[in-house]
């Protein structure tokens, strides 16, 4: 009698643990997939921003890169390494953290586009913030980051 009760109880505990594990893994996969969709949306916005920059529509370009940055800030840090590479990180290679690089390149392009629009005060504010976060770099460096990133994105657009 005792062994039957023990087996029944251990079976019940095992079933509960298996159910909990399935629910946990399911929710983890769901969050990862949601983050993956956000990353894809951020990259699509970057592509649209690069197309706008090609057409000299710097206001739209700056807005698209700003929106991509805002989306990127909502994504969990570890998701960036799962299956969706950050192209600027590979091409430029100036940062330890890929999502930091994504944001730095977007902010650089946003400031660069404001500069092209003649909104120098707004561009100076962003460049100052970038330099404050990394004092070893200067404004010319971040302008170069913007130009390099736009060039890399335009090359991707041309290949498609």
C-alpha positions as a Python dict, from the first residue, in 0.01 Angstrom:
ca = {
    (1, 'X'): (0, 0, 0),
    (2, 'X'): (279, 237, 93),
    (3, 'X'): (466, 178, -238),
    (4, 'X'): (151, 240, -441),
    (5, 'X'): (96, 568, -258),
    (6, 'X'): (465, 662, -300),
    (7, 'X'): (455, 587, -674),
    (8, 'X'): (133, 781, -718),
    (9, 'X'): (270, 1078, -529),
    (10, 'X'): (602, 1078, -717),
    (11, 'X'): (411, 1049, -1046),
    (12, 'X'): (198, 1349, -951),
    (13, 'X'): (503, 1554, -851),
    (14, 'X'): (678, 1453, -1174),
    (15, 'X'): (378, 1557, -1381),
    (16, 'X'): (360, 1893, -1203),
    (17, 'X'): (732, 1955, -1256),
    (18, 'X'): (707, 1859, -1623),
    (19, 'X'): (411, 2093, -1669),
    (20, 'X'): (598, 2375, -1499),
    (21, 'X'): (906, 2312, -1715),
    (22, 'X'): (696, 2317, -2033),
    (23, 'X'): (527, 2642, -1933),
    (24, 'X'): (860, 2802, -1843),
    (25, 'X'): (1026, 2701, -2170),
    (26, 'X'): (722, 2811, -2367),
    (27, 'X'): (724, 3157, -2209),
    (28, 'X'): (1100, 3185, -2261),
    (29, 'X'): (1060, 3099, -2629),
    (30, 'X'): (777, 3350, -2659),
    (31, 'X'): (985, 3634, -2512),
    (32, 'X'): (1280, 3542, -2735),
    (33, 'X'): (1056, 3539, -3042),
    (34, 'X'): (906, 3877, -2949),
    (35, 'X'): (1255, 4020, -2911),
    (36, 'X'): (1355, 3867, -3244),
    (37, 'X'): (1061, 4042, -3410),
    (38, 'X'): (1163, 4371, -3248),
    (39, 'X'): (1517, 4328, -3379),
    (40, 'X'): (1387, 4261, -3729),
    (41, 'X'): (1169, 4573, -3708),
    (42, 'X'): (1467, 4780, -3593),
    (43, 'X'): (1672, 4654, -3888),
    (44, 'X'): (1388, 4728, -4128),
    (45, 'X'): (1373, 5084, -3993),
    (46, 'X'): (1749, 5115, -4041),
    (47, 'X'): (1712, 5005, -4404),
    (48, 'X'): (1436, 5259, -4459),
    (49, 'X'): (1650, 5526, -4295),
    (50, 'X'): (1941, 5441, -4525),
    (51, 'X'): (1712, 5464, -4829),
    (52, 'X'): (1588, 5803, -4708),
    (53, 'X'): (1948, 5920, -4662),
    (54, 'X'): (2027, 5808, -5019),
    (55, 'X'): (1738, 6027, -5136),
    (56, 'X'): (1867, 6321, -4923),
    (57, 'X'): (1556, 6307, -4703),
    (58, 'X'): (1755, 6357, -4384),
    (59, 'X'): (1453, 6431, -4167),
    (60, 'X'): (1301, 6091, -4246),
    (61, 'X'): (1640, 5921, -4214),
    (62, 'X'): (1698, 6065, -3867),
    (63, 'X'): (1347, 5967, -3759),
    (64, 'X'): (1387, 5609, -3879),
    (65, 'X'): (1718, 5565, -3699),
    (66, 'X'): (1575, 5723, -3384),
    (67, 'X'): (1279, 5480, -3395),
    (68, 'X'): (1515, 5186, -3447),
    (69, 'X'): (1709, 5294, -3137),
    (70, 'X'): (1390, 5321, -2931),
    (71, 'X'): (1289, 4969, -3034),
    (72, 'X'): (1638, 4838, -2961),
    (73, 'X'): (1621, 4971, -2606),
    (74, 'X'): (1322, 4743, -2535),
    (75, 'X'): (1505, 4424, -2637),
    (76, 'X'): (1669, 4198, -2379),
    (77, 'X'): (2050, 4214, -2398),
    (78, 'X'): (2123, 3846, -2463),
    (79, 'X'): (1877, 3831, -2755),
    (80, 'X'): (2118, 4022, -2976),
    (81, 'X'): (2343, 3719, -3002),
    (82, 'X'): (2067, 3481, -3106),
    (83, 'X'): (2049, 3431, -3480),
    (84, 'X'): (2038, 3790, -3601),
    (85, 'X'): (2377, 3957, -3647),
    (86, 'X'): (2441, 4324, -3602),
    (87, 'X'): (2602, 4425, -3929),
    (88, 'X'): (2758, 4751, -3809),
    (89, 'X'): (2929, 4566, -3524),
    (90, 'X'): (3101, 4333, -3770),
    (91, 'X'): (3199, 4609, -4012),
    (92, 'X'): (3305, 4877, -3768),
    (93, 'X'): (3402, 4670, -3464),
    (94, 'X'): (3441, 4963, -3223),
    (95, 'X'): (3248, 4837, -2924),
    (96, 'X'): (3242, 4548, -2682),
    (97, 'X'): (2865, 4515, -2667),
    (98, 'X'): (2674, 4465, -2995),
    (99, 'X'): (2358, 4641, -2883),
    (100, 'X'): (2569, 4933, -2760),
    (101, 'X'): (2720, 4951, -3108),
    (102, 'X'): (2375, 4944, -3266),
    (103, 'X'): (2268, 5238, -3053),
    (104, 'X'): (2593, 5431, -3105),
    (105, 'X'): (2569, 5396, -3483),
    (106, 'X'): (2202, 5497, -3481),
    (107, 'X'): (2268, 5800, -3261),
    (108, 'X'): (2562, 5898, -3481),
    (109, 'X'): (2342, 5883, -3790),
    (110, 'X'): (2066, 6073, -3612),
    (111, 'X'): (2312, 6352, -3524),
    (112, 'X'): (2461, 6341, -3874),
    (113, 'X'): (2115, 6379, -4030),
    (114, 'X'): (2036, 6674, -3802),
    (115, 'X'): (2361, 6831, -3910),
    (116, 'X'): (2261, 6781, -4276),
    (117, 'X'): (1924, 6947, -4202),
    (118, 'X'): (2100, 7248, -4051),
    (119, 'X'): (1981, 7171, -3697),
    (120, 'X'): (2330, 7216, -3556),
    (121, 'X'): (2226, 7268, -3192),
    (122, 'X'): (2039, 6937, -3184),
    (123, 'X'): (2329, 6760, -3358),
    (124, 'X'): (2579, 6912, -3111),
    (125, 'X'): (2368, 6788, -2821),
    (126, 'X'): (2375, 6427, -2948),
    (127, 'X'): (2746, 6442, -3033),
    (128, 'X'): (2818, 6583, -2685),
    (129, 'X'): (2625, 6296, -2526),
    (130, 'X'): (2815, 6041, -2734),
    (131, 'X'): (3149, 6201, -2642),
    (132, 'X'): (3048, 6216, -2274),
    (133, 'X'): (2985, 5840, -2281),
    (134, 'X'): (3321, 5775, -2452),
    (135, 'X'): (3563, 6065, -2390),
    (136, 'X'): (3841, 5902, -2594),
    (137, 'X'): (3639, 5967, -2913),
    (138, 'X'): (3568, 6300, -3081),
    (139, 'X'): (3297, 6441, -3306),
    (140, 'X'): (3486, 6345, -3622),
    (141, 'X'): (3493, 5985, -3505),
    (142, 'X'): (3115, 5970, -3464),
    (143, 'X'): (3063, 6144, -3800),
    (144, 'X'): (3282, 5871, -3949),
    (145, 'X'): (3073, 5606, -3774),
    (146, 'X'): (2759, 5755, -3931),
    (147, 'X'): (2915, 5767, -4279),
    (148, 'X'): (3054, 5413, -4249),
    (149, 'X'): (2727, 5270, -4123),
    (150, 'X'): (2528, 5442, -4399),
    (151, 'X'): (2778, 5316, -4654),
    (152, 'X'): (2746, 4959, -4522),
    (153, 'X'): (2366, 4980, -4523),
    (154, 'X'): (2365, 5124, -4876),
    (155, 'X'): (2587, 4836, -4991),
    (156, 'X'): (2335, 4590, -4845),
    (157, 'X'): (2052, 4771, -5024),
    (158, 'X'): (2244, 4760, -5352),
    (159, 'X'): (2298, 4383, -5318),
    (160, 'X'): (1925, 4318, -5282),
}
